[in-house]
Amino acid sequence: MASFAFYSALFSTNSLLLPPCVHRLPIYLQTKQNISQFSVIASSSTGGSELTTEAAVTKTESERTSFGFKNLTETFWVDVHRAEGRPLSVRLNESLTFASSKLEKVESVVIRVELRNGCVGWGEVPVLPLGNWNQAMALEKVKEACKFLGQGPPLTLNLVLDKISENVPGREFASVRAGLEMALIDAAANSIGVPLWRLFGGVSNTLSTAATIPTASLVKAFDLAAKYCKLGFKILELRVGRDLNADIEVLQAVRAAHPHCLFILDANEQYTSKEAIEVLEKLNEKGATPVLFEQPVHRDDWRGLSEVSTVAREKYGISVAADESCRNLVDIQKLIQENIVDVINIKLSKFGVLGTLEIVEMVKKSKLNLMIDSVAETRLAAGVAGHLAAGLGCFKYVNLSAPILLSEDPVVGGYEVSGSNHKFVNSRGQGGFLKWDIASWIL
């Protein structure tokens, strides 16, 4: 029946600090106790609200910042009352192109985990129609995992996350694993009254993101660039790779109209190494040099990627990022050891929360930089990624702008958005939730 366990050494008081979700506990758990030698395990049958109001228990600043992610995973006991997954589809204002797929709407599976202490956590599984993978398959896998969570015994968070990795293994189900990790970590953070950005390191509660301009005609790209620059975005990411000459025309026009904006080019594997180098040469001639060139060649073209990266770095002072070439830790280790690129692009949907944290530690030990990116997703998934990026404070490039392409925002609460600036407030966990009755709808 365990929902949480605190070690008093983590806090500056010997008083039992009850989680904000627990409103009614036995009297012996409401009194002060000396718990320096043991952990306290408690639970409540309080009903599951979405818990976006202020915490019932006020904590000092030192108490709120002393509880790190590793401590949480080792000492927090997870006792799941209910776990569910539901499909969500939201139309896009502008279509997105991923590899050979063109998206007109975001399709995802939303996960809601409610603990027996009444605290709720939310996660999201973004679904890209790659290969045979689709929303129905993702939902089925989520339901299997949720059934396991609901029937399992109370375990510390790290053991539950290990079980999730065993039940949803490998790259094929990485996005499902990511959504489940998000929901469990969010529920745990809600229980102790700590926002995720503090949990992940507390470096900052703000960040600035780039905005994506999807592959589009010159007119549409020009209009979107004007819109985003007016909103205050300083970095624009343009999708290129379909037509070399057309790409150069779009980039030159956008650059001429917005000379104070910086640009990231995302080729999504579409160029050969020769074409990628030609793009850089022509853009340099026209004074439209990007700050970052993302995945210019096919994911398996390691030699071509290295060639483009060397030319970009040594001749034009441009960094090259690996995205699709980063499929697992072995790939990332190769990129680091052979100095193939300058930047490693991370997406939670590719590696999960735990995998991302492991990659961050690997890259920080090297001379490479980090980028965090979003796929077709709502503010649930983008919010967790933002909390992580702000809390860690080690990402040189950030593009978590996917939610601004949605026709509607289904998320209630969460981080505050002002143009390119995201502020992660002191709400517990990631701070946002979905009105559960709108899941399964197409917005």
C-alpha positions, 0 to 999 in steps of 0.5 A: 500500500506504499505511495511514498517514502521519505528519508529525513536526511533529505530535508532540513527538519525532522518533521514528517512532510506529507505529500500535497495529495494526501489530505487525510492520514491516520493521526499517528502519521500526522504527528512529528516523528524522528525518522532519521533511521528509517523510511516512512511509508504511507498511503491514502484513498483520497480521490484522484483530482488533477491536482493543479492547485497550490500544494497543501503543505508549504515547503521551504526553498531548501526543502523543495530543492534538496530532493533530486531525481536520483533520490526520488527514484530510490526512495519514492514508493509507487502504488498505482491505483489506476493507469489508463491510456486514450488516443488523442488527435489534434489537427495541424495548422500546417502539415509536417513532413517526416521522412516520406510521411506527411502529417495533417494531424498529431496523433498520440496516446495520452497516459494517466497514472493515478496513485493510491495517494490521489496524485496523478501523473501525465504522459504522452506517446507521440505517434509518427506513421513510420513503417507499420507503427500507428496510433492503434498499435501504440494504444494497445501497447500502452494498455498492456503496460497500464494493466501491468502497472495496475496489478503490480505490487508497490515498488520504489520508482526505480524498480518500476521504471526498470520493469517498464523497460523490461516490458516495453523494450528496444527502439520499437517501443521507445515512445511508449516507454517515454510516455509511461516514464513521463506519467510515473515521474510526474505522479511522483513529483506531484506527490512530493510537491516539486516541479520537474525542472527542480527535480532534474537539476534546478538550473533554470525555470525558463528557456527559449526555443526555436520555431519550426517552419515545415517544408513549404512553398516560398510564400508559406515559408515567408509568411510563417517566418514573418509570423514567428519573428513578430512573436519574438523567435530569434531562431528559425528551423527550416525543413529542407532537402526536397529540392536543392534549388528551391531550398536555397531560394526559400532560405535566401528570401527568408534570410533577407527579410529577417537578417537578425534571425538565426537559422537551423537547417534540418535536411532530414537525411534528404541530401547526399554529402555532395549536395549538402556541401553545395548548399553550404557553399551557395548559402555562404555566397549569398550571406545566408549561413545557418548556425546549425545543419541537422542530419544532412545525409542518410542516417547510415552514411557515416562517412558522408556525415563526417565529410559534411561536418568537417567542411561545415566546421572548418570552412564555414564555422557551422556546426552539424547535428546528428539526429536520425543517426542517433538511434542508440547509445552505441551510435552516440558513442561512435559519433563522440569517439570519431568526432563525426558531428558537433551536436547530438540531437535528443528527443524524449520519444526516441530515448525515453526520460531515463535514456535521455539522462544517460545520453546527457551524461555521455555527451557532457563528458565529451566536447560535443554540444546538445540539442533537444527537439520535439516531434509532433506532440502536445504540450504534455510531452513538450512540457516534460522535455522543457522541464528537463532541458531547463532543469539541466541547463546544458542544451545549446540548441532547443526546439520544443515548438511543435505545439504551436503548430496545433489548431487547438491546445488540449492541455490545461495548465502547464508551462507559460508561453510568451513567444519563444520563451517558456516559463516553468512555474512552481506547479507540482510535477510538469504542471499540466493535464488533459481534460480526460473526457476529451481524449479519444476526440479529434480536435 
